[in-house]
Amino acid sequence: MTRLHRDVMRGKAQTVLGLIDPATLGATLMHEHLLWDIRTPTMRAEPDQGPEISLCNCYAINYGRNKAYGNYRLSDESIAVEELQLMAAAGGRSVVELSSGGLDPRPNGLVTLSRNTGVHLIMGCGHYVDEYQPHANHARTVEQFAAEMIDQVQVGAWNTDVRAGIIGEIGCQAPWTDLEKRVMLGAVLAMNETGAALNVHPGRHPDQPQEVADFVRTHGADPSRVIISHIDRTIFDEDRLLRLADSGVVIEFDLFGMEQSYYPLAKIDMPNDAIRLRMMRKLIERGHIDRIAISHDICYRTRLTRFGGHGYAHIFSNVIPQMLDKGFSAQEIDTLMVSNPRRLLTFV
């Protein structure tokens, strides 16, 4: 397989179909999963995977009271095509797919989805949190992780010739494990070598996003090209939010469409879309509109329209009209949906 030289990649964006002019990306969702398996190894080993999903049980499954491990995976390309087509019809043009190592990445499947829908798909690379990583990773060095991610961007990922266009989502926990720190250091080295941006999945403690931001900056990352995901399930006070943005990283609100307060993975009150927009407004008032990214982070079947959910079109069909109602300008929306993703997905 041919290695792309960094000079060839500079100034371009890289989709699963190859390099493109970033100006053609258009309105972009910055954190999604299209083909995925987020079951832990323990979940995957259980013989009872729970019931099939239907309109009669999707609410109970979404509320976290019914075990349904099948909700945590999607391998059906035909369903993914239909869901992407709905997004495209609502105005979406590009999607960043961040099913990194441990989440069943399927590069060739993404190629099929892109060809069948006309949607630009930008694939991530690297590794998710410690629990999802193969045992062999515990013996690997920072330099080995870096070399792997560089190859995934410049040569091809997961034994294919499909190249990643962004690094991540790189998984962290709170407290952070030694393995996760080594992967993160490798990701920073790969980021600096390839010119790709970096997306981070932080742990669920409100101070962990800042810990990650300080860590990557100390080790040579350009913070303006580091995206901290899932802020809307992690930080709930204005002081932490503004301090994190002031450190220069990109703040990602990527759980749009999750409107219920109950969150099964932590003892928090999940914000709804209106509160997400309120948090974004605080950042804009601080002068940080260029440090905001938004998306849905769909990784449950019940969030797809086929199974009674909002789907990838939600931001375009529902959130943007709400933004206009709340006084967001057309220019601000364009910055959030088009300009910021274009900047982050352009190799530097």
Buried (B, 14 or more C-beta within 10 A) or exposed (E): EEEBEBEEBEEBBBBBBEBBEBEEBBBBBBBBBBBBBBBBEEBEEEEEBBBEBEEEBBEEBBEEEBBBBBBBBBEEBEBBBBBBBBBBEBBBBBBBBBBBBBBBBBBBBBBBBBEBBEBBBBBBBBBBBBEBBEEEBEEBEBEEBBBBBBBBBBBBBBEBEBBBBBBBBBBBBBEBBEBBBBBBBBBBBBBBBBBBBBBBBBBBBBBBBBBBBBBBBEBEBBBBBBBBBBBBBBBBEEEBBBBBBEBBBBBBBBBBBBEEEEBEEEEBEBBBBEBBBEBBBEBBEBEBBBBBBBBBBBBBBBBBBBBBBBBBBBBBBBBBEEBEEEEBEEEBBEBBBBBBBBBBBBBB
